[in-house]
Amino acid sequence: MEKILSVRRIGLVARIADMLMVPIMYISSGTFREKPQHTHAWNVQNLPADGDKRLVNQAMAHCKGIAEQIARRHWLDFQFHILIIGGWRNYVVLQPEYEEVWHVGWRASDAGAQISILPLVGPVRMLIGSEDVSFFGVTDDGVQIPIREIGKGRIGDCGEFSKIQLY
């Protein structure tokens, strides 16, 4: 597969902000028994239009939206991340067919195509909202890798995937 984008690196200020957000994310999730969400607005990079067109659908994990979830109204709407006020609780678990550092991305009609610049190794949990979404993975070099859904769960249930990182 070809290079889709150049993944930005996380700066020092973003790392500090991420650390400061951890207690807030635990509180907003309503549980201290599961790993909290770690992706924030400053950790997201938009895919260029040509990169979005080069995504290989067969290498993506396609998930149906859940109609009962609150919808995102605009790109600044972050209510969906605050579970204690009705945010999204349902997630899918994604596994890359890759054993090194990778990044998870998503394509949805309400958000366009975006990618988390936070590095991952192994599986990740991703929230599911009201819209259908397709998840994809890229290497640190921006090359798409195949990913697949290996499970589902709900935040607060402390299921088998609750200790996997939530982005």
BADREN-523776 format. One record per atom (N, C-alpha, C): x, y, z. Coordinates in steps of 0.2 Angstrom, whole numbers, padded with zeros to 4 digits, always signed. Layout:
<recs>
XYZ...
</recs>
This chain:
<recs>
+0004-0006+0000+0000+0000+0000+0004+0006+0000+0002+0012-0002+0005+0018-0003+0005+0022+0003+0009+0027+0003+0009+0032+0009+0003+0036+0008-0001+0037+0014-0007+0041+0014-0006+0048+0016-0002+0049+0021+0000+0056+0024+0006+0055+0028+0008+0061+0031+0014+0061+0035+0011+0062+0042+0012+0058+0047+0009+0058+0053+0013+0063+0057+0009+0068+0060+0012+0073+0065+0015+0070+0071+0020+0072+0074+0023+0070+0080+0019+0074+0086+0019+0071+0092+0016+0074+0097+0021+0079+0101+0020+0085+0102+0024+0090+0105+0024+0089+0112+0028+0093+0116+0029+0093+0123+0023+0096+0126+0020+0101+0124+0014+0104+0126+0008+0100+0126+0007+0096+0120+0002+0091+0120+0003+0086+0125+0009+0083+0126+0010+0078+0131+0008+0080+0138+0010+0086+0139+0008+0089+0146+0000+0089+0147-0003+0092+0142-0010+0093+0142-0013+0086+0142-0011+0081+0139-0013+0074+0139-0013+0071+0146-0007+0073+0150-0006+0070+0157-0011+0074+0161-0012+0080+0160-0017+0084+0164-0024+0082+0163-0026+0079+0158-0033+0077+0156-0034+0070+0159-0030+0066+0161-0031+0060+0163-0036+0059+0169-0035+0063+0174-0040+0063+0180-0047+0065+0177-0048+0070+0173-0054+0073+0170-0057+0067+0166-0053+0064+0162-0056+0059+0158-0059+0053+0162-0055+0051+0168-0058+0046+0172-0065+0048+0175-0065+0054+0177-0072+0057+0180-0077+0057+0175-0075+0059+0169-0081+0060+0164-0083+0053+0161-0079+0048+0162-0081+0041+0160-0086+0038+0165-0086+0040+0171-0090+0038+0176-0087+0031+0179-0081+0029+0178-0078+0023+0180-0070+0024+0181-0068+0021+0187-0061+0021+0188-0058+0014+0186-0062+0010+0184-0060+0003+0183-0058+0001+0176-0058+0006+0172-0057+0005+0165-0052+0011+0163-0048+0009+0157-0044+0014+0155-0048+0020+0152-0046+0026+0153-0050+0032+0150-0048+0033+0143-0052+0037+0140-0051+0040+0133-0045+0044+0133-0041+0044+0128-0034+0048+0127-0034+0052+0121-0038+0052+0117-0038+0056+0111-0042+0063+0112-0038+0068+0111-0041+0075+0112-0040+0079+0105-0044+0084+0105-0043+0088+0099-0036+0089+0096-0032+0091+0101-0025+0092+0099-0021+0086+0096-0024+0080+0097-0021+0074+0095-0024+0071+0089-0028+0075+0085-0031+0073+0079-0028+0077+0073-0027+0073+0068-0025+0076+0062-0030+0074+0056-0032+0079+0052-0036+0078+0047-0032+0075+0041-0036+0070+0038-0033+0067+0032-0034+0072+0026-0028+0073+0022-0029+0077+0016-0034+0073+0011-0038+0077+0007-0043+0074+0002-0040+0068-0002-0034+0069-0004-0031+0064-0009-0029+0058-0004-0028+0059+0002-0026+0053+0006-0032+0049+0008-0038+0053+0009-0044+0049+0010-0046+0045+0004-0045+0048-0002-0047+0044-0008-0042+0038-0009-0036+0038-0006-0032+0032-0007-0033+0027-0002-0037+0028+0003-0038+0022+0008-0041+0016+0004-0039+0010+0007-0041+0004+0004-0047+0001+0008-0053+0001+0006-0058-0001+0010-0058-0008+0013-0055-0013+0009-0054-0020+0011-0049-0020+0017-0045-0015+0019-0040-0015+0024-0043-0012+0030-0050-0009+0030-0053-0006+0035-0058-0010+0039-0060-0008+0045-0065-0011+0049-0071-0006+0048-0077-0009+0046-0083-0005+0045-0088-0006+0050-0090-0001+0054-0095-0002+0059-0101+0002+0058-0107-0001+0060-0113+0002+0060-0114+0007+0066-0117+0013+0065-0118+0017+0070-0124+0015+0074-0125+0018+0080-0130+0016+0085-0135+0022+0085-0141+0021+0082-0145+0026+0082-0147+0030+0088-0147+0026+0094-0149+0029+0100-0143+0034+0103-0137+0034+0100-0132+0038+0103-0133+0045+0101-0131+0050+0105-0131+0057+0103-0127+0058+0097-0129+0063+0093-0126+0064+0086-0121+0070+0088-0116+0070+0084-0111+0076+0084-0114+0082+0080-0115+0088+0082-0118+0093+0079-0113+0097+0075-0107+0097+0077-0101+0101+0073-0095+0099+0076-0089+0101+0073-0083+0098+0075-0080+0100+0082-0083+0105+0085-0082+0107+0091-0086+0104+0097-0090+0100+0095-0095+0096+0099-0091+0091+0103-0090+0091+0109-0086+0086+0113-0091+0082+0118-0097+0084+0118-0102+0080+0123-0101+0073+0122-0100+0070+0116-0100+0063+0115-0094+0060+0119-0089+0064+0121-0084+0061+0125-0085+0061+0132-0091+0064+0135-0092+0065+0142-0098+0060+0143-0096+0054+0146-0101+0049+0147-0106+0050+0152-0104+0054+0157-0108+0055+0163-0114+0060+0161-0114+0063+0155-0119+0067+0153-0122+0065+0147-0122+0058+0146-0125+0055+0140-0121+0053+0134-0114+0054+0135-0110+0053+0129-0109+0045+0127-0106+0044+0122-0105+0037+0119-0102+0032+0124-0105+0027+0124-0102+0021+0129-0100+0015+0125-0103+0014+0119-0102+0008+0115-0095+0009+0111-0091+0003+0111-0085+0004+0108-0084-0003+0104-0079-0002+0099-0077-0008+0096-0069-0009+0097-0067-0015+0097-0060-0016+0098-0056-0018+0091-0051-0014+0090-0048-0015+0083-0041-0018+0084-0039-0023+0080-0033-0026+0080-0029-0025+0073-0023-0022+0073-0019-0021+0067-0016-0028+0065-0015-0029+0059-0011-0034+0056-0004-0032+0056-0001-0030+0061+0005-0026+0061+0008-0026+0068+0014-0027+0070+0017-0028+0076+0021-0022+0079+0021-0016+0075+0025-0011+0077+0020-0005+0078+0023+0001+0079+0019+0007+0081+0015+0009+0075+0008+0010+0077+0003+0012+0072-0001+0017+0074-0005+0020+0070-0010+0025+0072-0017+0023+0069-0022+0025+0073-0029+0023+0071-0032+0029+0068-0036+0028+0063-0040+0033+0060-0047+0031+0059-0051+0036+0057-0058+0035+0056-0061+0039+0050-0066+0037+0047-0069+0040+0042-0077+0040+0043-0080+0045+0044-0087+0046+0046-0090+0052+0042-0097+0051+0041-0100+0057+0037-0100+0063+0041-0100+0062+0048-0101+0068+0052-0094+0071+0054-0088+0068+0053-0082+0070+0055-0077+0070+0049-0078+0068+0043-0073+0067+0038-0068+0062+0040-0062+0062+0037-0057+0057+0038-0052+0060+0043-0051+0057+0049-0046+0060+0053-0042+0054+0056-0036+0056+0059-0032+0051+0062-0029+0053+0069-0028+0049+0074-0025+0050+0080-0018+0050+0079-0014+0055+0081-0007+0055+0081-0004+0052+0087-0008+0049+0091-0005+0046+0097-0003+0039+0095+0003+0037+0096+0006+0030+0094+0003+0024+0098+0002+0019+0094-0001+0013+0097+0003+0007+0096+0003+0002+0100+0006-0005+0098+0000-0010+0101-0002-0014+0096-0007-0018+0098-0014-0016+0097-0019-0019+0101-0026-0017+0099-0028-0010+0103-0034-0007+0101-0036-0001+0103-0044-0001+0103-0047+0002+0108-0054+0003+0108-0056+0009+0105-0061+0009+0101-0064+0016+0098-0071+0016+0099-0074+0022+0101-0081+0023+0102-0085+0023+0096-0091+0021+0097-0096+0021+0091-0101+0025+0093-0103+0030+0088-0108+0035+0089-0114+0033+0085-0118+0038+0083-0124+0037+0079-0123+0036+0071-0117+0038+0069-0116+0037+0062-0112+0031+0060-0113+0028+0054-0108+0023+0052-0101+0025+0052-0096+0021+0053-0089+0023+0053-0085+0018+0051-0080+0020+0047-0074+0015+0045-0068+0017+0048-0065+0012+0051-0058+0013+0055-0053+0011+0050-0047+0014+0051-0041+0012+0047-0035+0013+0051-0030+0010+0049-0023+0010+0053-0018+0012+0048-0013+0016+0050-0007+0018+0046-0001+0017+0051+0005+0016+0048+0011+0015+0051+0013+0022+0053+0019+0023+0057+0022+0029+0058+0024+0033+0052+0025+0029+0047+0027+0032+0040+0021+0034+0036+0015+0033+0039+0009+0035+0035+0006+0030+0030+0009+0024+0030+0006+0019+0025+0001+0015+0028-0005+0014+0025-0011+0010+0027-0009+0003+0029-0011+0000+0034-0011-0007+0036-0018-0010+0037-0018-0016+0036-0025-0019+0038-0027-0019+0045-0033-0018+0047-0035-0019+0054-0042-0023+0053-0044-0026+0059-0050-0029+0059-0053-0028+0066-0060-0029+0067-0063-0029+0073-0063-0036+0076-0061-0035+0083-0060-0042+0086-0065-0042+0092-0068-0037+0094-0073-0037+0099-0077-0031+0100-0082-0031+0104-0086-0025+0106-0087-0025+0113-0089-0019+0116-0090-0018+0123-0094-0012+0124-0095-0010+0131-0098-0004+0133-0094-0002+0139-0092+0005+0139-0089+0008+0145-0093+0007+0151-0090+0005+0156-0094+0004+0163-0095-0003+0164-0095-0007+0159-0097-0014+0160-0090-0018+0163-0085-0015+0163-0078-0019+0165-0077-0025+0161-0079-0026+0155-0078-0032+0151-0071-0034+0150-0070-0039+0146-0064-0042+0144-0059-0037+0141-0062-0032+0138-0057-0027+0134-0056-0020+0138-0059-0020+0144-0059-0013+0148-0052-0011+0149-0047-0015+0149-0040-0012+0150-0036-0011+0144-0039-0011+0138-0036-0010+0132-0037-0002+0131-0032+0001+0128-0032+0008+0127-0038+0011+0123-0041+0016+0126-0047+0019+0123-0045+0025+0119-0045+0026+0113-0044+0032+0109-0050+0034+0106
</recs>
